[in-house]
């Protein structure tokens, strides 16, 4: 091996790593709500120029080393500024990808390579991006040759060039191969089941960032090297690498290799077994930070000539070599670009929910502005409506796009119902904080209806009832202030917020009450109803998070409240989960409150109506538990034993946490890996809109 070649000079610009919104770079989240699809109704099957108003996401630029100003290229922005074209055929894709001028190329179909293994020779200044999950390259991939630069490949599925031989030495059919390219950003792709490797970065390819990709079903995931020079600079972050045997990645002769927040998983349910994880070879100088290795054999290895520094990584169920050391000079990525690390413990959830192509479709910026409707509510008459329900009533039935109901600061004493025929509604408080806008009412289960037709019942007592899919609430409070002391003669259940829909996103809200505060339901027993609540506060005392929805409470505060008579006793959750579905997941949160020690259970099984077919589930993990939590935190309900259902903890902390026992089951590391936020939400990525 030849001596180290001096690194070429470069401008060391400090470029901040883009902030994340549920695993997606903020430039994308802000610029089109995960929107990659460009064509509206009537789009032609042939390639077509986009409207004059470009989608906001076309201004997104790379992070990591691909953002650095060097080699005459100031960052990586692809075909920005060039025409936007949409392709559905191999001929059109190749025509624009190989052109000698900038293009943003939107792949809106599954395009099969002919012949098998074909790699389109991409020219400089290109963005190739999938339209939702429609953009697929089947049976081949892309090649970036010597000197090709400023290329973005995003949101594509590149798959199935496999020729039937596992360790294929005959067919060099990669997903993406780069030989001497620079300034390349490979982001949010799903690359799998190829004939040689998924990604090859060869022959001094440099200023490369590989982020938020899913790499799987392959012998060789990601090979880097094929050179005796040591000049390349590469950033690899937030990738999910699973069901791969080797090169995960293998990094040979890289001057600066920055790997962080990647999730490497050896899935025990498959026939593919990893032989090693991250590998520093030759004269590589690697910094490996806050990554998560699950079940990987030899998770971190290095040659004697390589330098490898580890910081903050998590190893769960790994075996074999786990190495660091070397004599290379220390280096700091922040000398080149800014970045923010996610906590290593959060990496499986962040990466599993954020990596790979985004499913939702966007439009052009002009169309988005036209389609997004905002209705304003103000008590003082300065808005379009003075009540929230009046604004909801103004939303047309079966509305096809987002309607934002902007509620000005004030206290709105009313009940609100969003019916099933009005999807895509956002309730957003416009005040400086979530306490500035309050929707409040005081019905209880036993409250008589004004028309004399009986009482409201538990579900009917809700201050806000959400029955429409794709609902969001943000920056406001929803309260049920029913006075238990004054009404001891009637049923006390009093719901603040009831959801009976799918894809409900509650972001930065306060939901408060006493008994049965937050009812997380589904439209029917056989219907899926997913709810994601984050950065929020939920307050109550008896079964105040309950129902049959598949619900996540993440990064939130669960506040325990004394009863009307000043006593401390209660239950946080009462799931009524259908068999085969996920129940309630509380994660990365805190359970606390001004109540007596050891007086609250974390949950009990609600077999609604005595239904023995239900299989209630609550998991509380990575959460701080105050001393209010009982040492035996689960209990029975209405003759049903909690031990016959699904109640567990994992890695909780605080004075209310406890060791595993028959009264306090704890998940194993393997069990916990299957109970992440992404496992609850499935194909849905909550995104603010």
C-alpha positions as CSV (number, residue, x, y, z in Angstrom):
1,X,0.0,0.0,0.0
2,X,1.4,3.4,-1.0
3,X,2.0,6.1,1.6
4,X,-0.8,8.4,2.5
5,X,-1.4,11.1,-0.1
6,X,-1.8,14.6,1.3
7,X,-5.4,15.7,1.6
8,X,-6.3,18.3,-1.0
9,X,-7.0,21.8,0.5
10,X,-10.5,22.8,1.1
11,X,-12.6,25.5,2.5
12,X,-13.9,24.4,5.9
13,X,-17.3,25.9,6.0
14,X,-19.4,25.3,9.2
15,X,-22.7,24.1,7.9
16,X,-25.4,23.1,10.4
17,X,-26.9,19.7,10.1
18,X,-30.5,20.1,9.3
19,X,-32.8,19.7,12.2
20,X,-35.0,16.6,12.2
21,X,-38.7,16.3,12.1
22,X,-39.4,12.6,12.9
23,X,-36.4,11.5,11.1
24,X,-36.7,13.7,8.1
25,X,-34.5,16.7,7.4
26,X,-36.3,20.0,8.2
27,X,-35.8,21.3,4.7
28,X,-38.1,18.6,3.4
29,X,-40.6,18.8,6.2
30,X,-41.0,22.5,5.9
31,X,-40.8,22.5,2.1
32,X,-43.6,20.1,1.3
33,X,-44.7,18.0,4.2
34,X,-42.8,15.0,3.0
35,X,-44.1,15.7,-0.5
36,X,-42.2,14.2,-3.4
37,X,-45.0,13.6,-5.9
38,X,-45.4,16.5,-8.4
39,X,-48.1,15.7,-10.8
40,X,-51.7,16.7,-10.3
41,X,-54.8,15.3,-12.1
42,X,-54.4,14.8,-15.8
43,X,-50.6,14.2,-15.8
44,X,-49.4,12.6,-18.9
45,X,-47.5,9.2,-18.8
46,X,-44.6,10.7,-20.8
47,X,-42.0,12.9,-19.2
48,X,-43.4,16.4,-18.8
49,X,-42.0,19.8,-17.6
50,X,-43.4,20.8,-14.2
51,X,-45.3,24.0,-13.6
52,X,-43.3,27.2,-13.2
53,X,-43.7,27.2,-9.4
54,X,-41.2,24.7,-8.2
55,X,-41.8,22.5,-5.1
56,X,-40.2,24.0,-2.1
57,X,-38.2,20.8,-1.5
58,X,-36.2,21.4,-4.6
59,X,-34.2,23.9,-2.6
60,X,-33.1,21.3,-0.1
61,X,-29.4,20.8,0.1
62,X,-27.2,18.1,1.6
63,X,-25.7,17.9,5.1
64,X,-22.5,16.2,6.2
65,X,-19.5,16.2,4.0
66,X,-21.6,16.7,0.9
67,X,-22.3,20.2,2.2
68,X,-18.7,21.3,2.2
69,X,-17.3,23.9,-0.2
70,X,-14.4,22.1,-1.9
71,X,-13.1,21.0,-5.3
72,X,-14.9,24.0,-6.9
73,X,-18.3,22.8,-5.7
74,X,-20.1,24.7,-3.0
75,X,-22.2,22.0,-1.4
76,X,-24.6,19.6,-3.0
77,X,-27.9,20.8,-4.4
78,X,-28.4,18.6,-7.5
79,X,-30.5,19.9,-10.3
80,X,-31.9,22.9,-8.4
81,X,-32.7,25.7,-10.8
82,X,-33.1,23.4,-13.8
83,X,-36.3,22.1,-15.3
84,X,-38.4,19.7,-13.3
85,X,-39.4,16.7,-15.4
86,X,-41.5,13.6,-14.4
87,X,-40.5,10.2,-15.9
88,X,-42.2,6.9,-16.1
89,X,-40.1,5.1,-18.7
90,X,-36.5,3.9,-18.9
91,X,-35.9,6.0,-22.0
92,X,-37.0,9.2,-20.4
93,X,-35.1,8.5,-17.2
94,X,-31.9,7.9,-19.1
95,X,-32.4,10.9,-21.4
96,X,-32.6,13.4,-18.5
97,X,-30.2,11.7,-16.2
98,X,-27.4,11.6,-18.8
99,X,-28.1,15.2,-20.1
100,X,-25.4,17.8,-19.9
101,X,-27.5,20.4,-18.0
102,X,-29.3,20.5,-14.6
103,X,-32.5,18.6,-14.1
104,X,-34.8,17.7,-11.3
105,X,-36.0,14.2,-12.3
106,X,-39.1,12.9,-10.6
107,X,-39.5,9.1,-11.0
108,X,-43.3,8.4,-10.8
109,X,-43.4,4.7,-11.7
110,X,-41.6,1.4,-11.3
111,X,-39.0,1.5,-14.1
112,X,-37.5,-1.8,-15.1
113,X,-33.9,-1.8,-16.4
114,X,-33.2,-3.4,-19.7
115,X,-30.9,-5.3,-19.9
116,X,-30.9,-6.6,-16.3
117,X,-28.2,-5.0,-14.3
118,X,-28.1,-1.8,-16.3
119,X,-26.7,1.2,-14.5
120,X,-27.6,4.6,-15.9
121,X,-24.6,6.8,-16.2
122,X,-25.7,9.9,-14.3
123,X,-24.2,13.2,-15.3
124,X,-23.5,16.2,-13.0
125,X,-26.1,18.6,-11.6
126,X,-29.0,16.1,-11.2
127,X,-31.6,15.5,-8.6
128,X,-33.3,12.1,-9.1
129,X,-36.2,11.7,-6.7
130,X,-39.1,9.3,-6.3
131,X,-42.7,10.5,-6.3
132,X,-44.0,9.1,-3.0
133,X,-43.5,5.3,-3.0
134,X,-44.1,5.1,-6.8
135,X,-40.5,5.8,-7.7
136,X,-38.8,2.5,-8.2
137,X,-35.8,1.3,-10.1
138,X,-36.1,-2.5,-10.7
139,X,-33.3,-4.7,-11.9
140,X,-30.5,-2.1,-12.0
141,X,-29.3,1.2,-10.7
142,X,-27.1,4.2,-11.2
143,X,-23.4,4.8,-12.0
144,X,-21.6,8.1,-11.3
145,X,-18.2,8.1,-13.0
146,X,-15.0,10.1,-12.6
147,X,-15.5,13.8,-12.0
148,X,-19.3,13.6,-11.8
149,X,-20.5,15.9,-9.1
150,X,-23.5,17.6,-7.5
151,X,-25.9,14.7,-7.7
152,X,-28.8,14.0,-5.3
153,X,-30.6,10.6,-5.3
154,X,-33.5,10.5,-2.9
155,X,-36.8,8.8,-2.0
156,X,-36.3,5.9,-4.4
157,X,-36.7,2.1,-4.1
158,X,-33.9,0.5,-6.0
159,X,-34.4,-3.3,-6.0
160,X,-34.2,-6.8,-7.4
161,X,-31.2,-7.1,-9.6
162,X,-30.4,-10.4,-7.8
163,X,-29.4,-13.2,-10.2
164,X,-29.8,-16.2,-7.8
165,X,-26.2,-16.3,-6.5
166,X,-25.7,-15.1,-3.0
167,X,-22.0,-14.1,-3.1
168,X,-22.2,-13.2,-6.8
169,X,-18.8,-12.8,-8.4
170,X,-20.1,-12.6,-12.0
171,X,-22.7,-9.9,-11.9
172,X,-21.6,-6.4,-10.8
173,X,-25.2,-5.1,-10.5
174,X,-25.1,-2.5,-7.8
175,X,-27.9,-0.1,-6.7
176,X,-25.6,2.9,-6.8
177,X,-21.9,2.8,-7.8
178,X,-19.6,5.8,-7.7
179,X,-16.1,5.8,-9.2
180,X,-14.3,9.1,-8.6
181,X,-17.4,11.2,-8.1
182,X,-17.7,14.0,-5.6
183,X,-20.5,16.0,-3.8
184,X,-23.2,13.3,-3.8
185,X,-26.1,13.0,-1.5
186,X,-27.9,9.6,-1.2
187,X,-30.9,10.1,1.0
188,X,-34.2,8.4,2.1
189,X,-33.9,5.4,-0.3
190,X,-34.7,1.8,0.1
191,X,-32.0,-0.3,-1.7
192,X,-32.3,-4.0,-1.5
193,X,-31.8,-7.4,-3.2
194,X,-29.2,-6.6,-5.8
195,X,-26.6,-8.8,-7.4
196,X,-23.4,-7.5,-6.0
197,X,-23.7,-4.6,-3.5
198,X,-26.2,-2.0,-2.6
199,X,-23.9,1.0,-2.6
200,X,-20.3,1.1,-3.8
201,X,-18.2,4.3,-3.2
202,X,-15.0,3.7,-5.1
203,X,-11.8,5.2,-6.5
204,X,-11.6,8.3,-4.2
205,X,-15.3,9.3,-4.4
206,X,-15.5,12.1,-1.8
207,X,-17.7,14.7,-0.2
208,X,-20.4,12.0,0.0
209,X,-23.3,11.9,2.5
210,X,-25.5,8.8,2.8
211,X,-28.4,9.4,5.1
212,X,-31.8,7.9,6.1
213,X,-31.6,4.9,3.8
214,X,-32.9,1.4,4.3
215,X,-30.3,-1.1,3.1
216,X,-31.2,-4.8,3.2
217,X,-31.6,-8.3,1.7
218,X,-28.1,-8.4,0.4
219,X,-24.7,-10.0,0.9
220,X,-22.8,-6.8,0.6
221,X,-24.4,-3.6,1.9
222,X,-22.0,-0.7,1.4
223,X,-18.4,-1.0,0.2
224,X,-16.0,2.0,0.3
225,X,-12.5,2.0,-1.1
226,X,-10.9,0.4,-4.2
227,X,-8.0,2.8,-3.9
228,X,-4.6,3.1,-2.2
229,X,-5.1,6.9,-1.8
230,X,-6.5,8.2,1.5
231,X,-8.3,11.3,0.4
232,X,-12.1,10.6,0.6
233,X,-14.4,12.4,3.1
234,X,-17.7,10.6,3.8
235,X,-20.6,11.1,6.2
236,X,-23.0,8.2,6.9
237,X,-25.9,8.8,9.3
238,X,-29.3,7.6,10.2
239,X,-29.3,4.5,8.0
240,X,-31.1,1.2,8.8
241,X,-28.9,-1.7,7.7
242,X,-30.5,-5.1,8.3
243,X,-30.5,-8.5,6.6
244,X,-27.0,-8.0,5.2
245,X,-24.0,-10.1,5.7
246,X,-21.0,-7.9,5.1
247,X,-19.8,-4.4,4.2
248,X,-22.0,-2.7,6.7
249,X,-20.1,-0.6,5.7
250,X,-16.6,-1.7,5.0
251,X,-14.6,1.6,4.9
252,X,-11.1,1.3,3.2
253,X,-8.6,4.2,3.0
254,X,-11.0,7.1,3.9
255,X,-9.4,10.2,5.3
256,X,-12.4,11.2,7.3
257,X,-15.3,8.7,7.8
258,X,-18.0,10.1,10.1
259,X,-20.6,7.5,11.0
260,X,-23.3,8.4,13.5
261,X,-26.9,7.5,14.5
262,X,-27.0,4.4,12.2
263,X,-29.0,1.3,13.2
264,X,-27.5,-2.0,12.4
265,X,-29.8,-5.0,13.0
266,X,-29.3,-8.7,12.5
267,X,-32.8,-9.9,12.4
268,X,-33.0,-13.4,14.0
269,X,-36.1,-14.1,12.0
270,X,-34.2,-14.4,8.7
271,X,-31.7,-16.7,7.2
272,X,-29.1,-13.9,6.7
273,X,-26.5,-13.5,9.4
274,X,-24.1,-10.7,9.7
275,X,-20.4,-11.5,9.6
276,X,-19.4,-8.0,10.8
277,X,-20.8,-4.5,11.3
278,X,-18.8,-1.3,10.8
279,X,-15.3,-2.0,9.5
280,X,-12.4,0.5,9.3
281,X,-9.8,-0.8,6.9
282,X,-6.5,0.4,5.4
283,X,-5.6,3.9,6.6
284,X,-9.2,4.9,7.4
285,X,-9.7,7.5,10.1
286,X,-13.2,6.8,11.4
287,X,-15.3,8.5,14.1
288,X,-18.3,6.3,15.1
289,X,-20.9,8.0,17.3
290,X,-24.2,7.2,18.9
291,X,-25.1,4.3,16.7
292,X,-27.1,1.2,17.8
293,X,-26.0,-2.3,17.1
294,X,-28.7,-5.0,17.6
295,X,-27.6,-8.7,17.5
296,X,-24.6,-8.0,15.2
297,X,-21.6,-10.3,15.2
298,X,-18.3,-8.4,15.4
299,X,-20.1,-5.1,15.5
300,X,-17.0,-2.8,15.1
301,X,-13.7,-4.0,13.7
302,X,-10.6,-2.3,12.4
303,X,-7.3,-3.2,10.7
304,X,-4.1,-2.5,12.6
305,X,-3.4,0.4,10.2
306,X,-6.8,2.1,10.7
307,X,-7.8,4.6,13.3
308,X,-11.3,4.2,14.9
309,X,-12.8,6.3,17.7
310,X,-16.0,5.3,19.3
311,X,-18.4,7.5,21.3
312,X,-21.7,6.7,22.9
313,X,-22.7,3.7,20.9
314,X,-25.2,1.0,22.1
315,X,-24.5,-2.7,21.7
316,X,-27.5,-5.0,22.3
317,X,-27.0,-8.8,21.9
318,X,-23.8,-8.4,20.0
319,X,-20.9,-10.8,20.0
320,X,-17.3,-10.9,18.9
321,X,-15.0,-8.0,18.0
322,X,-15.8,-4.5,19.2
323,X,-12.7,-2.4,18.6
324,X,-11.3,1.0,18.7
325,X,-7.8,2.6,18.6
326,X,-5.1,3.6,16.2
327,X,-2.5,6.2,15.7
328,X,-4.3,8.6,13.2
329,X,-4.7,12.2,14.1
330,X,-7.8,13.2,16.0
331,X,-10.3,15.2,14.0
332,X,-13.6,16.9,14.7
333,X,-16.4,16.8,12.1
334,X,-17.5,20.3,13.2
335,X,-14.4,21.6,11.6
336,X,-16.2,20.8,8.3
337,X,-20.0,21.0,9.1
338,X,-22.4,21.3,12.0
339,X,-24.5,18.4,13.1
340,X,-26.7,17.3,16.0
341,X,-26.6,13.8,17.5
342,X,-29.7,11.9,18.4
343,X,-29.4,9.9,21.6
344,X,-28.2,6.4,20.9
345,X,-31.1,4.8,22.8
346,X,-33.5,6.6,20.5
347,X,-31.8,5.5,17.3
348,X,-33.9,2.4,16.6
349,X,-37.1,4.4,16.8
350,X,-35.8,7.4,15.0
351,X,-34.3,5.4,12.1
352,X,-37.0,2.8,11.7
353,X,-39.6,5.5,11.5
354,X,-37.6,7.9,9.4
355,X,-35.5,5.9,7.0
356,X,-36.5,5.0,3.5
357,X,-38.9,6.6,1.0
358,X,-41.7,8.9,2.2
359,X,-45.2,7.8,1.2
360,X,-47.2,11.0,1.2
361,X,-47.5,13.0,-2.0
362,X,-46.9,16.7,-2.3
363,X,-47.6,19.2,-5.0
364,X,-46.0,22.3,-6.4
365,X,-45.7,25.2,-4.1
366,X,-48.3,27.1,-6.0
367,X,-50.8,24.3,-5.8
368,X,-50.1,23.8,-2.1
369,X,-50.8,27.4,-1.4
370,X,-54.0,27.2,-3.3
371,X,-55.1,24.0,-1.7
372,X,-54.2,24.7,1.9
373,X,-57.2,26.5,3.5
374,X,-57.0,28.4,6.8
375,X,-60.1,29.3,8.8
376,X,-59.7,31.7,11.7
377,X,-61.5,31.6,15.0
378,X,-61.5,34.5,17.4
379,X,-63.8,35.1,20.4
380,X,-63.7,38.8,19.9
381,X,-65.0,38.7,16.4
382,X,-61.7,39.5,14.7
383,X,-61.7,36.1,12.8
384,X,-64.0,34.5,10.4
385,X,-65.8,32.6,13.2
386,X,-66.3,33.1,16.9
387,X,-66.5,29.4,17.8
388,X,-64.4,26.4,16.9
389,X,-67.4,24.3,15.9
390,X,-68.6,26.9,13.5
391,X,-65.3,26.7,11.7
392,X,-65.5,22.9,11.6
393,X,-69.0,23.2,10.2
394,X,-67.6,25.3,7.4
395,X,-65.2,22.5,6.3
396,X,-66.7,20.9,3.2
397,X,-67.7,17.3,3.4
398,X,-65.0,14.9,2.1
399,X,-62.5,17.7,1.8
400,X,-59.5,16.4,-0.2
401,X,-56.8,18.5,1.4
402,X,-55.7,20.1,4.6
403,X,-57.8,22.6,6.4
404,X,-56.2,24.5,9.2
405,X,-58.4,26.0,11.8
406,X,-56.3,28.7,13.4
407,X,-57.7,29.5,16.9
408,X,-56.7,32.8,18.4
409,X,-55.9,33.0,22.2
410,X,-58.9,32.8,24.5
411,X,-61.1,30.4,26.4
412,X,-63.7,28.7,24.2
413,X,-66.4,27.1,26.3
414,X,-68.0,24.7,23.8
415,X,-68.0,21.1,22.7
416,X,-66.4,20.4,19.3
417,X,-67.0,17.4,17.0
418,X,-65.0,16.7,13.8
419,X,-67.2,14.2,12.0
420,X,-65.7,11.3,10.0
421,X,-66.6,12.9,6.7
422,X,-64.2,15.8,7.4
423,X,-60.6,14.5,7.2
424,X,-57.4,16.4,7.1
425,X,-58.3,19.0,9.7
426,X,-55.8,20.8,12.0
427,X,-56.8,22.7,15.1
428,X,-53.9,25.1,15.8
429,X,-53.7,27.6,18.6
430,X,-52.0,30.8,17.5
431,X,-50.9,32.0,20.9
432,X,-47.4,32.1,22.2
433,X,-48.0,28.9,24.2
434,X,-50.4,26.0,24.5
435,X,-52.1,27.5,27.6
436,X,-53.2,30.6,25.6
437,X,-55.9,28.8,23.6
438,X,-58.2,26.6,25.7
439,X,-61.2,24.6,24.5
440,X,-63.2,23.5,27.6
441,X,-66.5,22.1,28.7
442,X,-67.9,20.1,31.6
443,X,-70.0,17.2,30.6
444,X,-69.8,13.8,32.4
445,X,-71.0,10.4,31.6
446,X,-74.0,10.9,33.8
447,X,-74.9,14.5,32.7
448,X,-78.4,14.7,31.2
449,X,-78.7,15.9,27.6
450,X,-80.7,19.1,27.2
451,X,-83.3,17.4,25.0
452,X,-84.2,14.9,27.7
453,X,-83.0,11.9,25.6
454,X,-80.8,10.5,28.4
455,X,-77.3,11.0,29.5
456,X,-74.2,11.6,27.4
457,X,-72.3,8.4,28.4
458,X,-68.5,8.3,28.6
459,X,-67.8,8.8,24.9
460,X,-70.4,11.5,24.5
461,X,-69.0,13.5,27.4
462,X,-65.9,14.6,25.4
463,X,-65.1,18.3,25.1
464,X,-63.5,17.5,21.7
465,X,-64.4,14.5,19.7
466,X,-62.3,13.5,16.6
467,X,-63.9,11.0,14.3
468,X,-62.1,12.0,11.1
469,X,-58.8,10.5,9.9
470,X,-55.6,12.6,9.5
471,X,-56.5,15.0,12.3
472,X,-53.9,17.2,14.0
473,X,-54.0,19.4,17.1
474,X,-51.2,21.7,18.0
475,X,-50.4,24.4,20.5
476,X,-53.6,24.5,22.5
477,X,-55.3,23.0,25.6
478,X,-58.4,20.7,25.7
479,X,-60.0,20.4,29.1
480,X,-63.0,18.8,30.8
481,X,-63.7,20.7,33.9
482,X,-66.6,18.7,35.2
483,X,-67.0,19.3,39.0
484,X,-66.9,15.9,40.6
485,X,-67.5,17.4,44.1
486,X,-70.7,19.0,43.1
487,X,-72.1,16.0,41.2
488,X,-71.5,13.0,43.3
489,X,-74.9,11.7,42.4
490,X,-74.0,10.9,38.7
491,X,-71.4,8.8,36.8
492,X,-68.1,10.7,37.0
493,X,-66.3,9.7,33.8
494,X,-65.6,13.0,32.0
495,X,-63.6,12.9,28.7
496,X,-61.6,15.9,27.5
497,X,-60.5,14.5,24.2
498,X,-61.9,11.4,22.3
499,X,-60.3,10.1,19.2
500,X,-62.0,7.5,17.0
501,X,-60.0,7.8,13.8
502,X,-56.7,6.8,12.2
503,X,-53.5,8.9,11.9
504,X,-54.3,11.4,14.7
505,X,-51.3,13.6,15.5
506,X,-51.3,15.5,18.8
507,X,-48.3,17.8,19.0
508,X,-47.6,20.2,21.8
509,X,-51.1,20.1,23.5
510,X,-52.4,19.9,27.0
511,X,-55.2,17.4,27.7
512,X,-56.6,17.7,31.2
513,X,-59.4,16.3,33.3
514,X,-59.9,13.8,36.2
515,X,-61.4,10.4,35.3
516,X,-61.2,9.2,31.7
517,X,-59.4,12.3,30.4
518,X,-58.1,10.9,27.1
519,X,-60.1,8.3,25.3
520,X,-58.1,6.8,22.4
521,X,-60.6,4.8,20.5
522,X,-61.1,3.4,17.0
523,X,-64.0,3.9,14.6
524,X,-64.9,0.2,15.0
525,X,-63.4,-2.8,16.8
526,X,-62.0,-4.2,13.5
527,X,-60.6,-0.8,12.4
528,X,-57.1,0.5,13.0
529,X,-56.8,3.8,14.9
530,X,-53.3,5.1,15.3
531,X,-52.6,8.1,17.5
532,X,-49.2,9.8,18.0
533,X,-49.0,12.3,20.9
534,X,-45.7,14.1,21.5
535,X,-44.3,17.1,23.5
536,X,-47.6,17.2,25.4
537,X,-49.1,17.0,28.9
538,X,-51.9,14.7,29.9
539,X,-53.5,15.1,33.3
540,X,-55.9,13.0,35.3
541,X,-56.4,10.4,38.0
542,X,-58.5,7.4,37.1
543,X,-58.0,5.4,33.8
544,X,-57.2,8.8,32.2
545,X,-55.4,7.3,29.1
546,X,-57.7,4.5,27.9
547,X,-59.3,2.8,24.9
548,X,-58.5,0.4,22.0
549,X,-56.4,2.6,19.8
550,X,-52.8,1.9,18.8
551,X,-51.4,4.9,20.6
552,X,-48.0,6.4,21.3
553,X,-47.3,8.9,24.0
554,X,-43.8,10.1,23.3
555,X,-41.6,12.8,24.9
556,X,-44.6,13.9,27.1
557,X,-45.5,14.4,30.7
558,X,-48.2,12.3,32.3
559,X,-49.4,14.3,35.3
560,X,-51.0,12.5,38.2
561,X,-53.8,14.5,39.9
562,X,-55.5,14.1,43.3
563,X,-59.1,13.1,43.5
564,X,-61.9,15.6,44.2
565,X,-61.6,14.9,48.0
566,X,-57.9,15.4,48.2
567,X,-56.9,11.7,48.3
568,X,-54.3,10.1,46.1
569,X,-55.3,7.0,44.2
570,X,-55.6,6.1,40.6
571,X,-54.6,4.4,37.4
572,X,-52.8,5.9,34.4
573,X,-53.9,3.6,31.6
574,X,-56.8,1.3,30.9
575,X,-56.2,-0.3,27.4
576,X,-58.9,-2.3,25.7
577,X,-56.8,-3.5,22.8
578,X,-58.1,-5.9,20.2
579,X,-56.2,-9.2,19.9
580,X,-53.4,-8.9,17.3
581,X,-53.1,-5.1,17.6
582,X,-50.8,-2.8,19.4
583,X,-52.1,-1.0,22.5
584,X,-50.7,2.0,24.4
585,X,-47.0,2.8,24.3
586,X,-45.6,5.4,26.7
587,X,-42.0,6.2,25.8
588,X,-39.3,8.8,26.5
589,X,-41.7,10.5,28.9
590,X,-42.2,11.3,32.6
591,X,-45.0,10.1,35.0
592,X,-45.2,12.6,37.9
593,X,-47.5,14.8,39.9
594,X,-48.3,16.3,43.3
595,X,-49.7,13.1,44.9
596,X,-48.7,10.7,47.6
597,X,-46.1,8.1,47.2
598,X,-47.0,4.6,45.9
599,X,-50.6,5.5,45.1
600,X,-51.0,5.1,41.3
601,X,-50.9,2.1,39.1
602,X,-49.5,2.4,35.6
603,X,-52.5,0.5,34.3
604,X,-55.1,-2.2,34.3
605,X,-56.9,-4.2,31.6
606,X,-60.2,-2.9,30.4
607,X,-62.2,-5.7,28.8
608,X,-64.9,-3.4,27.6
609,X,-68.3,-5.0,28.0
610,X,-66.7,-8.1,29.5
611,X,-65.2,-9.0,26.1
612,X,-62.8,-11.8,26.9
613,X,-61.4,-11.8,23.3
614,X,-59.6,-8.5,23.9
615,X,-55.9,-8.5,24.7
616,X,-55.2,-5.2,26.4
617,X,-51.6,-3.8,26.1
618,X,-49.6,-1.1,27.8
619,X,-45.8,-0.8,27.5
620,X,-44.0,1.9,29.5
621,X,-40.4,2.3,28.5
622,X,-37.5,4.7,28.8
623,X,-39.6,6.8,31.0
624,X,-39.0,8.6,34.3
625,X,-41.4,7.3,37.0
626,X,-42.0,9.3,40.2
627,X,-42.4,7.8,43.6
628,X,-46.2,8.0,43.1
629,X,-46.0,4.8,41.1
630,X,-46.8,1.6,43.0
631,X,-44.0,-1.0,43.4
632,X,-46.5,-3.5,41.8
633,X,-47.6,-1.1,39.0
634,X,-50.3,-3.2,37.3
635,X,-53.6,-4.5,38.7
636,X,-56.7,-6.4,37.7
637,X,-60.0,-4.9,36.5
638,X,-63.6,-6.2,36.6
639,X,-62.5,-9.8,37.1
640,X,-59.8,-9.8,34.4
641,X,-56.2,-10.4,35.5
642,X,-53.5,-8.1,34.1
643,X,-51.2,-11.1,34.0
644,X,-53.4,-12.7,31.2
645,X,-52.8,-9.6,29.0
646,X,-49.8,-7.5,27.9
647,X,-48.3,-5.2,30.4
648,X,-44.5,-4.6,30.6
649,X,-41.8,-2.1,31.2
650,X,-38.3,-1.5,29.8
651,X,-35.4,0.7,31.1
652,X,-37.5,3.0,33.2
653,X,-35.8,5.3,35.7
654,X,-36.6,7.3,38.8
655,X,-37.9,6.5,42.3
656,X,-40.9,4.7,40.9
657,X,-38.9,2.3,38.7
658,X,-38.2,-1.2,39.9
659,X,-36.4,-4.4,39.0
660,X,-38.0,-7.3,37.2
661,X,-40.3,-9.5,39.2
662,X,-43.5,-11.5,38.8
663,X,-45.3,-8.3,39.6
664,X,-43.2,-6.2,37.4
665,X,-42.4,-7.8,34.0
666,X,-39.6,-6.2,32.0
667,X,-39.0,-6.6,28.3
668,X,-35.8,-8.2,27.1
669,X,-33.6,-6.2,24.7
670,X,-34.9,-8.2,21.8
671,X,-38.5,-7.7,23.0
672,X,-37.9,-4.0,23.3
673,X,-36.5,-3.8,19.8
674,X,-39.9,-4.9,18.6
675,X,-41.8,-2.3,20.7
676,X,-40.5,0.9,19.2
677,X,-42.5,3.9,18.0
678,X,-42.1,2.7,14.4
679,X,-43.7,-0.7,15.3
680,X,-46.8,1.1,16.5
681,X,-47.1,3.6,13.7
682,X,-46.2,1.2,10.8
683,X,-46.3,3.0,7.4
684,X,-47.4,6.3,8.9
685,X,-44.9,9.1,9.6
686,X,-46.6,11.9,11.5
687,X,-45.7,15.2,9.9
688,X,-46.8,18.7,11.0
689,X,-49.1,20.4,8.6
